[in-house]
Amino acid sequence: MDQFAALKAFRAVVEAGGFTAAAEAMDVSHTVVSRQVKQLEAALGVQLLNRTTRRFALTEAGQTYYQHSRQILDQLEAAALAVARHQVEPTGLLRINAPMSFGLEALAQWLPAFLEAHPQLRVDLVCNDRFVDLIEEGFDVGLRLAYALSDSTLIVKRLASFEEWWVASPDYLRRRGTPVVPADLAAHECLNYSLAGKAGQPSFTARDGSVHTVEVGGRLQANSGIVLRTAALAGTGLALSPAFLLRDHLARGELVRVLPDFSQPALNLYALYPQNRHLSPKVRAFVDFAAARYSAG
C-alpha cells in the first residue's frame, strides 16, 4: 500500500463528501479511491468510515485520524512549496570558506553587491589559510587560490587568474639594491609564503620564453600573504604577492615592482562545491556572480 496516496484519498473522500466526488477531484476511478481507503483501514486495524449506499459518516477513530492526516498533508505541501521556492531563487544560509588574504582584500569588496542582488540570502563567510574539508565542516562553497588543484571529489570551477609580482619598499631597494634578473634574488631577503609549493624555488619566464629558476632565502616566512605584504612595506625584504594585494600600495609608491620583465605562473582562483545532482540556487548564484565579476575585469 502506498500510504501517502491512501492518506490523500481518505482526505479527499472526507472533504469532497463522497467517493465519487473524490475520484473526480483526483482524476482517478471510484474503484481506486475505494480500494485505497479500504487498504488504509486494514493497515490501521480500525474502521474510518461508516458507509451506506448513498452516504458515509466518519467514525470516532476516523474523525481523529482525519484531523492528524490533514495536518501531515498540509505540512508536506508546505515543505514541497518551500523546496520549490529554493529551486527558483536563492534563499537561506550560504556558508563560504575563503583564503584570508582574498577574503579581506577582494571578496569583502564585492560580497555586499552579491547580498544586495539576493535579499533572501544570508552569508556566513569563514576566512582562514589552513586546509578545510568543505563537506566535513559544512560549507556550501569554497574559494581557493592555487597554481593548480589536485584531483578532488568536489566540482571545481576556475573563476579568474591573477598575476603575481615581486615587490619591495623604496627604502629596502635603496639599502640593498634592485634585482635586475632572477638570479639576483639569491642575494636578497625574500619573504616566503609557507603554504606555497616550492616557495623557496620560484620560477620565472623571460620575454623570450626562457625559464629561470632560482634558490631564494630569507629570515621570514608566513602562511599569510597579508603578513608578507606588511613586512615588505616595513622594508624587511622582497615579497611575491598576487596583484590584488598590491595595486593600491604600488599606486601610492609605498611598494615598487621589481623584475617586471620576468613573469610568474598565474595564480588561479577556483570555486569548489560538492557534487550534487541538483546544484542549489544559492551556490549557483554565488559562483555565477563571482565568475561575472572577474570576467568583467
N, C-alpha and C positions, 0 to 999 in steps of 0.2 A: 504493500500500500504506500502510495505517495502521500505522506501525512500532510504536507503543505497544501497539495491540491485538495485533499479531503477537507482541511480546515476552510479553505476558500469556498468550497462547495457548500459546506454546512452554513457558513455565514451568509452566503448568497441566498440559500433557501429561507433562512430566517428573515432577512431584510427585504427579500422580494415578495415574501408572502406565500411561497409555494414552490414545488419542484419544477413545474413548467416554466414559470416566470424566471426562476433562477437559471434554468437551462438556456432560455433565450438570452438572458443578460450575459451569460458566459460563452455563448455561441457553441454549445455542445448539446448532445442529445439528453432527453429526460432520463434515459436509461443510465447514462454515465453519471449524472448527478445522484440518482437514487443509489447506485452501486457504491459510490464514494462515501455517502453518508452511512450506509449500512456497514461498510468496512470500518469506518471510524467508530461506530457504536460497538462493533465486535472487538476492536482493539482495546477500547476503553472498558468493555465489560458492563456498560450501562446503556439504557435507552435514553436517547436525547430528545426524540420527537414522538408524540402520540399521533398516529396517522389515522385518518378516516378517508373515505372515498373522495371527499370534497375539500377537506381542510386538514390542518395539522395544528398541534399545540406543543410548545416546549414543556418537557418535564422539568422538575425542580433541578435535576442534575444538568439537563440541557440548558437551563437558564444560566446556571453558574458557569458552565463550560463556554457558553456563548460570550459572556462578559470577558472572560480571560482570553479567549481566542481572538476576539475583536481587538483587544489591546495588543496582542502579539502581532497580528497582521498589520495594524496601524504603525507599530514600531518598525516592522520590516520595511513597510512602504517608505517611512521617513528615512530609514537608513539608505535605501536604494536611491532616493532623491538626493540625499547628501552626497553620496558617491558620484552620482551623475553630475552634480554641480562641480565636484572636484575634477571631473574629466573635461569640463568646459572652461573653467577659469582657475587660476592658481589661488588656493586658499590654504589656511592653516599655517603650520610652523615649518620653515625651511632651515635645516641645520647645515652650515657651511664650515669646512675646515680649509685654512689657507696658510701659506708661509707668513711669518711675522712681518718681514720687510714688505712683501707685496700687499699684505692686508692693510698695513699702516699707511703706506705711501701711494698705493694705486687703487686698490679695491675701495678703500674708505672714500675716495673721491667720487666714484660713480654709483656706489651702493644706494645712496639716498634717492637718486633718479630711478633706480630699479624699484625701490619701495613705493615711490610716488606713482609709478606706472601700474602697480599691482596693490591696490589699497586693502585687499582682503588677505594679504600675506604678511606673516611675521618672520623675522630672520634672527637666528642665533648664530653669530659668527664667532668661531674659535680660531685664533691665530697662534701658531707655535712652529718651531723648527725641528721637532722630533718626528720619528716615524709614527704615523697614525693609521690604524686599521679602521677604515671608514665604516665597515659593516659592524665590527665588534663594538665600536664606540658610538654607533647610532647616527652617523652623519648621512645626509641625503646626497651631498656632492662635495668633492674635494678639489682644490686647485693646487697644482704642483708646478714648480719651476725646475726644469732639468734640461740637459742637452738631449737626452733621450730617456725613455722609460723602458724598464724591463717588462717582460710578459706579465700580464695581470689578468685576474678573473673579472676585473672591472671593465666597463666600457670606457675607452679613452678617446677624447676629442681634443686635438690641438687647436687652441684659440688664437695664439699670437706668438711672435718671435721678437725677442729684444736683443739689441746689440749690447755687448759688454765692453767697457772701456777701462783702460788703466789711467788712474788719476793720482795726483798728489797736490799738496798745498804749495802755493808760491814760496813760502818760507822753506819748506823741505827742499824744493828744487834749487833754491839759492845756496843752501848749505851743502847739498850732496850732488848737485849737478842733474842735468836732464838726460835720461836714457835716449839714445838715438836708434839703436837696434835692439832686438830682444835679448841678445847676449849681455847687454849692459845691465840687465836686471840682476844678474848674479852678484853684482857689487852693491846692491841696494837692500834696504829694509823693505821687505814685501809682506803685506798683511794678508794672511791666508784665510780663506773660508773653509773651516774644518770639515764641513759636510760634503764638500765637492770632491769628486773622484780626481785623483792626481792633482790636487791643488798646488803642490809644490813643483809640478812639471807642466806649466802652461804651454799650449801650442799656438803658434802664430802663422797666419798666411799672408805673405807679402803680395804686393800688387801684381808681381809677375807670376803668381801661383805657387811659388816655392813655400815650403812649410818649415818652420823653425821651432824647435822645442828646446827649452832652457830649464836648468835647475835653479829654483829660487828659494830663498830662505828669509826668515825674519824672526823676531822675538815674540811676535803677537799673532795668534790665530784665534778665531772665534766662530761660533755657529750662528752668528747674526750678521747679515750684511749691513745693518744699521750701525752696529758697533764698529765695524771696519771703516765705514764711511766717516764716522765721528772721529776715529783715530787718525784717518787721513787728513781731516780738517784741522786736527791739532798738530799736524806736522810729524806724525810718528813714522810714516812710511808711505809706500805706494800701494794702492788698493785696486783690485779688479772688481768692478761692480756693474750691475745692469743699468742701462741708460735711465730708466725711470727713477732711480735713486740719485742721479747726478745732475740732471738738467738744470735745476734751479741754482745749484751751487756753482756750476760752470758759468751760468749766465751772470752771476754776481761776482765772478772772479775769485771765489773762495777756493775753488779747485781748478786745476789745469789738466787737460787731457794730454797724455804722452803717448808716443808710438802710434800716431794716427794713421800711418801708412801700413800698419800691420793689423789685420782683423783677427778677432777671436771667433770660435764657433758660436753660433746663435744659441741663446738661452730661450727655450720654449716654455710657453705657458699652456698647461694641459688642464682639462676638466675631466674628473673621474667620477663615475657613479655606478651603482650596482646594476647588474644585468637583469632587468625585469622585462617581462613580456609587454607590459603596458607602462611606458615611461610616464611618471606622474607629471601633470601640467606644471607644478611648481619647479621641478628640476628642469624640465624642457624650457620654461620661461627664463630661468636664470642662465642656462647655458646659451640660449639664443641671444639673450640681451648682452652677455659678455662677448660673444662672437661678433655681434654687430658693432659693439663699442670699439673693438680693436680693428675690425675690417674698415671702419670709417676713419681710422687714424687717431 
